[in-house]
């Protein structure tokens, strides 16, 4: 299981290093620029969902866990400086459930 307390970038770096791969090897396999991959691993840029799924396939890890890390990074980054962040997250959770019910 991937530690959810780590950022997606930290997780990607750990996956690569565990497999003893170089940045350029992973970048070539995923057809992306080495500098871009480096920025992802340093949390200087965020991949899109398709790229996250490509990482999951490449590293042969659970896609849901990587997507969860990606989503939580996006949400935390958006609300981190807000005084009402925790309360807003609770309200957002309720809204997600409501939206899911409305779709059914």
N, C-alpha and C positions, 0 to 999 in steps of 0.2 A: 504494500500500500504506500502511496506517495504521501509524504507529510504535508498536510494542508496549511500548516503555518509557514511554509516556505513559499516564496514568490515563484511564479512560473519560470522566471529566468534562472533562479537557483535550481529549480527542479531540472530544467533542460541541461544546465551545466553538469549537474550531478549524474544525469543519465549518460551524457557524452563521456564524462571522465570515467565512470564505472566501466564503460565498454572500451576504454582506452583509445578513443577516437580523437582525431585532430579536428579543429574547427573546419578546416578546408575539406576534410573527408565528408563530414556531415553536410556541409553547404553544397558540395558537388552532388551528393546523393539526392538532396532535396531541391536541387536546381535553384539555389539562392546565393546571393553574394556573401562571402565570408564575413565582411564587415557588418552586414545586416544581422547575421546569426550572432555575432559577437555582441551587438547591441541588444538583441533579445536576451541573451544570457546575463547581461549586466543591467537588465531592466531599464535600459535607456529608450527602447522602443518596444511596442507591444505587437505581437503577431495578430493576424486576423484568425477567425475561427477555422478557416480552411487550412491555414498553416499549422495551427494547433493539432488538428486532426492528422495532418501529414507527419508531424513529430510523433504522435502516438503510434501510427502505423510503422514508422521507421524504427522506433525504439521498442516496438512490440509491447506497449504498455496499455493499460486501460484508458481508453479515450475519455470516458466520463471523468476520470480523476484529473486529467490534464485540462479538460474544459472547465471543471470546477475551479481549479487554480486560476485559470485565465479569467473566468467571470468574477471571481472574488477579488482578484487584483483590480479589475476594471471598476467594480463597485467601490472598493475601499479607496482607490485613488480619487474617485469622484467626490466622496463624502468625508475624507479624512480630516479636513480642516473645519468642518461644520460642528457647531456646538450641539446640535440636535441629531447628530449622525446616528447614534444608537436607536433613538426613538423613531427616526425616519426609516431605518432598516426594518424595524418591527412593523411599521405601517405598510411598508413596501411588501413585506412577506404576506400580509393579509390581502393586499391588492392582487398579488400574484395568484393566490388561491381563488379569489373572486373572479379574476379574468379567466382562469382555467375552467371554472364552473360555467361561466357565460359562453365559452366556446363549445361546450358539450351540448 
